[in-house]
Amino acid sequence: MTKPVPQPGIMQIKPYVGGASGIDGMSNVIKLSSNENPFGPSPLAVEAFQKAGHALHRYPNTDHASLRAAIGKLHGLDPERIICGVGSDEVITFLCQCYSGPETEVIYTEHGFSMYKISALAAGATPVMVPERERMVDVDEILKAVTPRTSLVFVTNPGNPTGTMVSRADLSRLARELPDGVLMVIDGAYAEYVEGFDGGASLVEKFPNVVMTRTFSKMYGLGGLRIGWGYASAEVIGVLNRVRGPFNLSMPQLDAAEAALGDHEHVERCLRENTRLRAWLAEALAALGVPSDTSCANFILARFADADEANACDDFLQSEGIIVRRVAGYALPNCLRITVGDEASCRRVAHMIGRFKGVTPATDDSNAEEGAS
């Protein structure tokens, strides 16, 4: 009997593994492994989600018009050029499904989000990884990797798990120098954590080959609902909507996301606290001999002497009920990615890494306490 054969590329996929959420034998843990907002979603989003529960027998609308209008109003974008998906992951999947396939190549960078490779393989394309330079995206390396088969280029900005950023000038140069027909996708999952950064929207307006993706999972604290969106030319959005399922987002998702957009005070508070505590945590770890690059996201990429020390530190933290993220799968075996939690969590993880290193944290407590709530 002939067995069913999956499409080319499928069996090369290593399924995505999310950050751990529990430790065997422990009921009270500090989870700093998935870059979740420690302050949770807006109360307005929670209220909207609860209200939506009274209409679960109704189908949601298929065009997401109200949410797209709210996104467009907040960011000054054309709602007709916005597509909503089950997280930005689904928009990435649409892009690979529509613009790549057998005989094409999809470029991503050395420490880029693993879903780029997975989505490319799922579409039958060949993923092409290019090196970064000191955990920074290198535009020249990307351009060197482009061939006549290149269809998509993915750039995470700010980076995950690095936290580093590509300048607007470098992104503009990349968009300008890519051959006609190659789409550049700027994945801005952490864009809200950079004050004054539009996530690449202005580049979408300037270059027809640029696409921007965003999410409600990070700053808006709605990771459990899985809501994302993308912005591109009308032509690209028209193509993506042809493969989007008619009811890919539920009513509770749509209502909660729209309500979250309206709570500016909550977003401002989350940004303020993340900025403050991120700086404090980076300084505290540096004082312990654990450096990190300047992060533009809601996590710190802590660097250790080697993979053995990073793994030993992770084991020690787990023994103390703290979960962070190993990132060897992102070619960073000597690093641990640590989400910036609330103040108590930041102090706890710094204290425990200090114990692991045999060093007492030497930080200015007043900096951590300033603005605490």
C-alpha positions in Angstrom: 0.0 0.0 0.0 1.3 3.4 -0.9 1.5 5.8 2.0 0.3 9.4 1.7 3.3 11.7 1.0 3.3 15.2 2.5 4.3 18.2 0.4 8.0 19.0 0.0 9.5 20.8 3.0 6.9 19.7 5.6 9.0 16.9 7.1 11.9 19.4 7.5 9.9 21.5 9.9 10.9 21.3 13.6 7.6 22.3 15.3 7.8 25.6 17.2 8.3 25.2 20.9 7.0 28.1 23.1 8.4 29.2 26.4 7.9 26.9 29.3 5.1 27.8 31.7 5.6 25.5 34.6 8.1 23.6 36.7 7.4 20.1 37.9 6.6 20.0 41.6 6.2 23.8 41.9 2.9 25.6 42.0 4.1 29.1 42.4 6.6 30.1 39.7 7.7 33.4 38.1 7.3 33.0 34.3 9.7 35.2 32.4 10.0 33.0 29.3 7.4 34.2 26.8 7.7 38.0 26.8 4.2 38.5 28.2 3.1 41.8 29.6 3.3 41.4 33.4 0.5 43.9 33.8 -1.9 42.0 31.7 -4.5 43.3 29.3 -6.5 46.5 29.6 -9.6 46.2 31.9 -11.5 47.6 28.9 -10.3 44.6 26.9 -11.3 42.2 29.6 -14.8 43.8 29.8 -15.3 43.6 26.1 -14.2 39.9 26.1 -16.7 39.1 28.8 -19.5 40.9 27.0 -18.8 39.0 23.8 -19.5 35.8 25.7 -23.2 36.6 25.5 -23.2 36.3 21.7 -21.1 33.2 21.2 -23.9 31.7 19.1 -23.3 34.4 16.4 -20.7 34.3 13.7 -18.2 37.2 13.8 -18.1 39.5 10.8 -15.8 38.4 8.1 -14.1 41.7 7.1 -12.9 42.9 10.6 -14.0 46.4 9.5 -14.4 47.8 13.0 -11.1 46.6 14.2 -9.3 47.7 11.0 -10.9 51.1 11.4 -9.7 51.4 15.0 -6.2 50.4 14.0 -6.1 52.8 11.1 -7.3 55.7 13.3 -4.7 55.1 16.0 -1.8 54.8 13.6 -3.0 57.0 10.8 -3.2 54.2 8.3 -5.6 53.3 5.5 -7.9 50.6 7.0 -8.5 49.1 3.5 -4.8 48.2 3.5 -4.9 46.3 6.8 -5.4 42.6 7.2 -6.1 40.9 10.6 -4.9 37.4 11.5 -4.6 34.9 14.3 -1.5 36.6 15.6 1.0 38.1 13.3 2.1 34.5 12.7 -0.9 33.9 10.5 -0.1 37.0 8.4 3.4 35.6 8.0 1.9 32.3 6.9 -0.3 34.1 4.4 2.7 35.9 2.9 4.7 32.7 2.5 1.6 30.9 1.1 1.0 33.6 -1.5 4.4 34.8 -2.4 6.7 31.8 -2.0 6.7 28.1 -2.9 8.8 25.5 -4.8 11.7 27.0 -6.6 11.7 30.2 -4.5 13.8 31.3 -1.5 12.9 33.1 1.7 15.6 35.0 3.5 15.7 35.5 7.2 18.5 36.4 9.6 20.6 34.3 11.9 18.7 35.1 15.1 15.3 35.9 13.5 11.9 34.5 14.6 11.7 30.8 13.9 8.3 31.0 12.3 9.9 32.5 9.1 11.7 29.2 8.4 8.7 27.1 9.4 6.3 29.1 7.2 8.7 29.0 4.3 9.1 25.2 4.5 5.3 24.8 4.8 4.9 26.6 1.5 7.5 24.5 -0.2 10.1 27.3 -0.4 13.8 27.1 0.5 14.6 29.1 3.7 17.9 30.9 3.5 19.5 32.1 6.8 22.0 35.0 6.6 24.4 35.9 9.4 23.9 38.8 11.7 26.8 41.0 13.0 27.1 41.0 16.8 23.4 40.2 17.1 22.4 42.9 14.7 20.7 42.5 11.3 23.3 43.2 8.6 21.7 44.7 5.5 24.7 44.0 3.4 24.6 40.3 4.3 20.9 40.2 3.3 21.6 41.8 -0.1 24.5 39.4 -0.7 22.2 36.5 -0.2 19.5 37.6 -2.7 19.3 35.5 -5.9 16.8 35.4 -8.8 14.8 32.9 -6.7 14.4 35.2 -3.7 10.7 36.1 -3.1 10.6 37.2 0.6 12.9 38.8 3.1 11.9 38.8 6.8 13.4 41.4 9.2 12.4 41.4 12.9 12.5 45.0 14.3 13.1 45.2 17.2 14.7 41.8 17.1 13.6 38.7 19.0 15.4 37.3 20.9 18.2 39.9 20.5 16.2 43.1 21.3 18.4 45.1 18.9 17.1 47.4 16.2 17.8 48.2 12.6 17.9 51.9 11.8 15.3 53.4 9.5 18.1 54.4 7.1 19.2 50.8 6.8 15.7 49.5 6.3 15.1 52.1 3.6 18.3 51.1 1.9 17.3 47.4 2.0 13.9 48.2 0.5 15.4 50.4 -2.2 18.1 47.9 -3.2 16.0 44.7 -3.2 15.1 43.6 -6.8 11.6 44.2 -8.1 9.3 41.5 -7.1 10.9 40.8 -3.7 8.8 41.6 -0.7 10.5 42.9 2.5 8.5 42.1 5.6 9.2 44.1 8.8 8.0 42.1 11.7 7.2 44.7 14.4 5.9 42.6 17.2 7.7 44.8 19.7 7.3 48.1 18.0 5.1 49.6 20.8 8.1 49.4 23.1 10.1 51.9 21.1 8.8 55.4 21.6 8.2 57.3 18.3 8.7 54.2 16.2 6.0 53.5 13.6 6.9 49.8 13.1 7.8 50.5 9.5 4.5 52.0 8.4 6.2 55.0 6.8 8.3 52.6 4.7 5.2 50.8 3.6 3.9 54.1 2.3 7.2 54.8 0.5 8.0 51.4 -1.0 5.4 49.2 -2.6 7.5 46.1 -1.8 7.4 46.6 2.0 4.9 44.8 4.4 4.6 45.5 8.1 3.3 43.0 10.7 2.2 43.8 14.2 0.6 42.0 17.2 -1.7 42.5 20.2 0.2 39.8 22.1 2.9 41.9 23.7 2.2 45.5 24.7 -1.6 44.9 24.7 -1.3 41.8 26.8 -3.6 39.7 24.6 -1.3 36.8 23.8 -3.9 34.3 25.0 -6.3 35.5 22.3 -3.9 35.5 19.3 -4.6 38.7 17.4 -2.3 40.3 14.9 -2.4 42.4 11.8 -0.4 43.5 8.7 -0.2 46.6 6.6 0.9 46.7 2.9 -0.1 48.0 -0.5 -3.7 47.4 -1.6 -2.4 44.9 -4.1 -0.7 42.8 -1.5 -3.5 42.9 1.0 -5.9 41.9 -1.8 -3.8 38.8 -2.5 -3.6 37.9 1.2 -7.3 38.2 1.7 -7.9 35.6 -1.0 -6.3 32.9 1.3 -7.6 34.2 4.6 -10.3 32.2 6.1 -13.6 34.1 6.3 -14.0 33.7 10.1 -10.3 33.5 11.1 -11.0 35.8 14.1 -13.7 35.3 16.6 -16.0 37.9 18.1 -14.3 37.9 21.5 -10.9 38.5 19.7 -12.2 41.3 17.7 -14.0 43.1 20.5 -11.2 42.7 23.0 -8.6 44.0 20.5 -10.6 47.0 19.6 -11.2 47.9 23.3 -7.5 47.5 24.0 -6.7 50.1 21.4 -8.8 52.6 23.2 -7.0 52.4 26.6 -4.1 54.7 26.0 -3.5 55.1 29.7 -2.9 51.4 30.2 -0.5 51.3 27.2 1.4 54.4 28.5 1.8 52.9 31.9 3.0 49.5 30.5 5.6 51.3 28.3 6.8 53.5 31.2 7.2 50.6 33.6 8.9 48.4 31.0 11.3 51.1 30.0 12.2 51.8 33.7 12.5 48.1 34.8 14.3 47.1 31.6 17.1 49.6 32.3 17.2 48.6 35.9 17.5 44.9 35.1 20.1 45.4 32.5 22.2 47.4 34.9 21.7 44.9 37.7 22.8 42.0 35.5 25.8 43.9 34.1 27.0 44.6 37.6 27.0 40.8 38.1 29.1 40.2 35.1 26.2 39.3 32.8 26.1 41.8 29.9 23.4 42.4 27.4 22.9 44.6 24.3 20.7 47.6 24.6 17.2 46.1 24.3 14.4 47.9 22.5 11.8 45.3 23.5 10.3 43.9 26.7 13.1 41.5 27.5 16.9 41.3 28.1 19.2 38.9 26.2 21.6 38.0 29.0 25.0 36.8 27.8 27.1 34.3 29.7 30.7 33.0 29.3 29.5 29.9 27.4 26.6 27.6 26.9 27.5 25.5 30.0 27.2 28.6 32.2 24.0 29.7 30.6 22.4 26.3 31.0 23.7 26.0 34.6 22.2 29.4 35.4 18.9 28.4 33.8 18.9 25.2 35.9 19.6 27.2 39.1 16.8 29.6 38.3 14.3 26.8 37.7 15.3 25.3 41.1 14.3 28.6 42.6 10.9 28.8 40.7 12.0 31.2 37.9 11.4 30.3 34.2 13.4 32.1 31.6 14.1 31.1 28.0 17.1 29.2 26.5 17.8 30.4 23.0 20.3 27.9 21.6 17.7 27.2 18.9 18.3 30.8 17.8 22.1 30.2 17.5 22.6 31.9 20.9 23.6 29.0 23.1 25.5 31.2 25.6 22.4 33.4 26.2 19.2 33.4 28.2 16.3 35.6 27.2 14.6 37.1 30.3 11.3 38.9 30.0 11.0 42.2 31.9 8.4 41.4 34.5 7.0 43.5 37.2 9.3 45.0 39.8 9.2 42.1 42.2 10.0 39.7 39.4 12.9 41.8 38.1 14.4 42.0 41.6 13.9 38.3 42.2 15.7 37.2 39.0 18.6 39.7 39.6 19.0 38.4 43.1 19.0 34.8 42.0 21.5 35.3 39.2 23.6 37.1 41.7 23.5 34.1 44.0 24.3 31.8 41.0 27.3 34.0 40.2 28.3 34.4 43.9 28.0 38.1 43.7 25.7 40.5 45.6 23.8 42.8 43.1 25.2 46.3 43.5 22.4 48.5 42.1 20.8 51.8 43.0 17.5 50.8 44.6 16.1 54.3 44.1 16.1 53.8 40.3 14.0 50.7 40.6 11.6 52.2 43.1 11.0 55.4 41.2 7.6 55.4 39.6 6.7 52.0 41.1 3.0 51.3 41.4 
